[in-house]
Amino acid sequence: MIEGRKGPPENGFRQLMMAAVDDEISPEERAELDAALAGDPKLRDEWEAFKRLREVTRTMTTREPPAEVWDSYWEGVYRRFERGLGWILVSLSAIVLITWGTWEWVQEILADTELPGFIRWAVLGLAAGLIVLFVSVARERWFARKSDPYKDLIR
Amino acid sequence: MLAQNVRSIALAPVGRIRVTSPDLPDRSLVLRAQEGEQAAFGELVGRYMQRAYYAALGLVGSPDDALDLSQEAFARAFKARATIDPERPFFPWLYQIIRRLCFNYTRDTSSRRKKLERVGSWLTDTTMGRGPDSPERALERAELRDQVAAAIEKLQPREREVLVLREFEGLRYREIAETVDIPIGTVMSRLYSARRSLARELVAAGVVESTESTGGEA
């Protein structure tokens, strides 16, 4: 017996045709479908088309990969763990090193009394601007990720 | 979490999966994987890699991409293992990751272009090579297979998904409903739409004999 049949009668017959094509129909439902087919030539044409289609696809299946694929499958998954972790470590380390390098460079520029004052102010402004931009983008991404109502939607 | 990942990856066995406890229920393996035991997760991979691969193959139609996407799904599943409910079946949970990756992949413009180049490569006819087919007959069947594959690739992703699970994975309606997480009525409605579109395509290609109703609005 088909669960979840609902909607208008033609919707029910569509579902009955699917269940019949896939051998998931009960004898009572089969009798109901046969009666509908006998009285509706259009439905019968459609039913015949579905049966022919089923005959075409019945002998087809997804292609098997070479056996070696299964032997090395875990290695592929493992490589992804490893590389994912590698990227996290590289990214974190790069952020730390770039921040430290920038800080050192800014300090050096500011300490250089031979440089004109406006250059030192520009460097200071550049560093402060980069920090503000970084924090702003990071905060925006963080809040968007937390509050996006469509984050679980399959797009 | 990062430290736990580092430890579990550093201690992980590389190479073939060693299935040490084939009778152990998924629940035990999930619980052990959640504690960071990567060998337990490896056993889950061993159990479900074929289903994952074929599910992805049906959705993207390319063996290489199916392998790539199914492995990526396992890697993401491992990262998100804390969210697995051990009391529920593992594969439907994994399947949600697979379908999301595959739908995103097929949406991509460049992957759609690649898809056109690989039509027919993912289906096989089980009757080919079994009997004494003439070369003409074998060619006809190969063409038919390619036309069916091409027609399936034109379906809407959600219709294609249900059709592939039913036709090529042999799942019952209830199993499809559980795997995709939709009601059985929706499974049948999507199957109906998929088959109607497929029939229309194959009629246009001259593979299936025309009927009045197939071409019209049903």
Boltz contact constraints between the chains, C-beta under 6 A:
constraints:
  - contact:
      token1: [A, 3]
      token2: [B, 184]
      max_distance: 6.0
  - contact:
      token1: [A, 4]
      token2: [B, 183]
      max_distance: 6.0
  - contact:
      token1: [A, 4]
      token2: [B, 184]
      max_distance: 6.0
  - contact:
      token1: [A, 4]
      token2: [B, 185]
      max_distance: 6.0
  - contact:
      token1: [A, 6]
      token2: [B, 185]
      max_distance: 6.0
  - contact:
      token1: [A, 14]
      token2: [B, 192]
      max_distance: 6.0
  - contact:
      token1: [A, 15]
      token2: [B, 188]
      max_distance: 6.0
  - contact:
      token1: [A, 18]
      token2: [B, 188]
      max_distance: 6.0
  - contact:
      token1: [A, 18]
      token2: [B, 191]
      max_distance: 6.0
  - contact:
      token1: [A, 18]
      token2: [B, 192]
      max_distance: 6.0
  - contact:
      token1: [A, 24]
      token2: [B, 173]
      max_distance: 6.0
  - contact:
      token1: [A, 42]
      token2: [B, 213]
      max_distance: 6.0
  - contact:
      token1: [A, 45]
      token2: [B, 211]
      max_distance: 6.0
  - contact:
      token1: [A, 45]
      token2: [B, 212]
      max_distance: 6.0
  - contact:
      token1: [A, 45]
      token2: [B, 213]
      max_distance: 6.0
  - contact:
      token1: [A, 46]
      token2: [B, 213]
      max_distance: 6.0
  - contact:
      token1: [A, 48]
      token2: [B, 211]
      max_distance: 6.0
  - contact:
      token1: [A, 49]
      token2: [B, 199]
      max_distance: 6.0
  - contact:
      token1: [A, 49]
      token2: [B, 211]
      max_distance: 6.0
  - contact:
      token1: [A, 49]
      token2: [B, 214]
      max_distance: 6.0
  - contact:
      token1: [A, 50]
      token2: [B, 195]
      max_distance: 6.0
  - contact:
      token1: [A, 52]
      token2: [B, 208]
      max_distance: 6.0
  - contact:
      token1: [A, 53]
      token2: [B, 195]
      max_distance: 6.0
  - contact:
      token1: [A, 53]
      token2: [B, 199]
      max_distance: 6.0
  - contact:
      token1: [A, 53]
      token2: [B, 208]
      max_distance: 6.0
  - contact:
      token1: [A, 57]
      token2: [B, 167]
      max_distance: 6.0
  - contact:
      token1: [A, 59]
      token2: [B, 125]
      max_distance: 6.0
  - contact:
      token1: [A, 59]
      token2: [B, 126]
      max_distance: 6.0
  - contact:
      token1: [A, 59]
      token2: [B, 127]
      max_distance: 6.0
  - contact:
      token1: [A, 60]
      token2: [B, 123]
      max_distance: 6.0
  - contact:
      token1: [A, 60]
      token2: [B, 125]
      max_distance: 6.0
  - contact:
      token1: [A, 61]
      token2: [B, 126]
      max_distance: 6.0
  - contact:
      token1: [A, 61]
      token2: [B, 168]
      max_distance: 6.0
  - contact:
      token1: [A, 62]
      token2: [B, 54]
      max_distance: 6.0
  - contact:
      token1: [A, 62]
      token2: [B, 57]
      max_distance: 6.0
  - contact:
      token1: [A, 62]
      token2: [B, 58]
      max_distance: 6.0
  - contact:
      token1: [A, 62]
      token2: [B, 168]
      max_distance: 6.0
  - contact:
      token1: [A, 63]
      token2: [B, 122]
      max_distance: 6.0
  - contact:
      token1: [A, 63]
      token2: [B, 124]
      max_distance: 6.0
  - contact:
      token1: [A, 65]
      token2: [B, 63]
      max_distance: 6.0
  - contact:
      token1: [A, 71]
      token2: [B, 16]
      max_distance: 6.0
  - contact:
      token1: [A, 73]
      token2: [B, 49]
      max_distance: 6.0
  - contact:
      token1: [A, 74]
      token2: [B, 17]
      max_distance: 6.0
  - contact:
      token1: [A, 74]
      token2: [B, 42]
      max_distance: 6.0
  - contact:
      token1: [A, 74]
      token2: [B, 45]
      max_distance: 6.0
  - contact:
      token1: [A, 76]
      token2: [B, 71]
      max_distance: 6.0
  - contact:
      token1: [A, 77]
      token2: [B, 45]
      max_distance: 6.0
  - contact:
      token1: [A, 77]
      token2: [B, 71]
      max_distance: 6.0
  - contact:
      token1: [A, 77]
      token2: [B, 74]
      max_distance: 6.0
  - contact:
      token1: [A, 77]
      token2: [B, 75]
      max_distance: 6.0
  - contact:
      token1: [A, 78]
      token2: [B, 14]
      max_distance: 6.0
  - contact:
      token1: [A, 80]
      token2: [B, 75]
      max_distance: 6.0
  - contact:
      token1: [A, 81]
      token2: [B, 9]
      max_distance: 6.0
  - contact:
      token1: [A, 81]
      token2: [B, 75]
      max_distance: 6.0
  - contact:
      token1: [A, 82]
      token2: [B, 9]
      max_distance: 6.0
  - contact:
      token1: [A, 85]
      token2: [B, 5]
      max_distance: 6.0
  - contact:
      token1: [A, 85]
      token2: [B, 9]
      max_distance: 6.0
  - contact:
      token1: [A, 154]
      token2: [B, 100]
      max_distance: 6.0
  - contact:
      token1: [A, 154]
      token2: [B, 103]
      max_distance: 6.0
